Amino acid sequence: MIKKSTAAFMVIAALLCGSLLALAVTGSLFSGQAAGESSATALSIGGLEQSEAKKLGTTLGLIESNYYQNVDRTKLIDGAVNGMMEALGDPYSNYMAKETAEKFEESIEGSFTGIGAEVSSDNGKVVVVSPIKGSPAEKAGVQAKDIIVSVNGQSLEGMDLNDAVAKIRGPKGSTAVLVIQRSGSANPLTFKIMRDDVKLETVYSSMEQGGVGVIEITQFSLNTADRFKEELDKLEKKGLKGLVIDVRNDPGGVLPVVIDIAEQFVPNGKTIVQVENKEKQRELTTSKGSGKDYPVTVLMNKGSASASEILAGALQQSAGAKLIGENSFGKGTVQTSFDKQLGDGSLLKITIAKWLTPNGTWIHGKGIKPDIAVAQPDYFAVSPIDKSRPLQYNTNSSDVKSAQTMLEGLGYKPGRKDGYFDAGTKEAVRKFQSAAKLKVTGIIDAKTAEALEMALIKAIQNPANDNQRNRGIEEIRKEIGAKASKS
């Protein structure tokens, strides 16, 4: 049984190491060449000593000769490599067999099929890093930090992450039934998610009143920097006076891409990120840009990881941007992929360094604290309702508590959110059923529960209810006003 993770994957058709996407490294500290394949090739590669090779070969021979069933030699070799990666005790270093490696490369390009959530493994548990914007997982209500206990009745406890991802994956149109354990929820939650194509558009923008622009980055893929420049240019041509950059639930991506974006805001010569190798040598990446003359805020939450944290740290410490929202995920290591050396299409992703913010802080396991902490309404994180049995007057459960939270968020005011189904809750249910054109019973049956959840999704997607986004825009407007008063 595997006790520690060997990978982190995007459960889309395949896997994506989003915050874990092979972050490339540049500069003389590692190879003096551009990263990715070239830097991976330049790094030193050790080999087995004769005694080590003999031990492994003897083990393989003994298994093939004596095991009571026929064995797949390829699986044994893959298992040995997986075992070495497992022994590192690093959730971000992992081995991918040929098929998995091919899907990993596809994921960097930005097209997927599946449920649309990045996962990692921690002490044998499959943990959601973040759902992808607009994906089946996000629409179903999957959240960062959720633990996936089982898929279609099969437990994932202690399973190798490659195998766990294979269980979650499946053809378009098929259903993945996920049982999830969520912090703060006493009972496991069940999600029925239909797998689908996930087209990964990574940049969205809008212009709000008063010249405040908002750009959301969902992931730092290979085309994200170009898309960001396009959207920023559009906003600036419309008279942009201040910018909100939203990296909430952004699991990360390719390092040169985030540096390219950060350079547009960090003044020339100031540090964007530091990278430290195993010899404790540090390389500073400094900006070649000129910065902007308008204020910037960055929105982040517990699903903002890796490259998102690099951008947030760089803009906060080197460009004077304010960070708004929640503490970030806390991934402070750098990976690179070795896809040529194994010779069979398989791939090793290995942590080669750690990254630090411009002032030298290593945020790994801690995350970055916002300058202004802003929580979302409690209904943003409410658990779905178990629809297998109706909820009615004079009962008490966590599902009733979820229903009360939903009703309150939708404006029906049950009068309490402690899980006891009283007369006030019943009346709130009746009012909701009437408004939703359902049979008015005051009992939460499966149809009422589904209608509540659908109405809540619309409320969550309404920008007017987004406390963090609204606060980010508000802060920008204050800074625009302060700047105007000085001019």
Beta strands, then each sheet from edge to edge (+ up, - down):
strand 1: 8-11
strand 2: 94-96
strand 3: 111-114
strand 4: 117-122
strand 5: 125-131
strand 6: 147-151
strand 7: 154-155
strand 8: 175-181
strand 9: 189-194
strand 10: 196-199
strand 11: 203-208
strand 12: 212-217
strand 13: 242-246
strand 14: 271-276
strand 15: 282-286
strand 16: 296-300
strand 17: 322-325
strand 18: 333-338
strand 19: 347-356
strand 20: 372-373
sheet 1: 1+ 4- 5+ 6- 7+
sheet 2: 1+ 4- 5+ 6- 8+ 9-
sheet 3: 2+ 19- 14+ 15-
sheet 4: 2+ 19- 18+
sheet 5: 3+ 10-
sheet 6: 11+ 12- 13- 16- 17- 20-
end
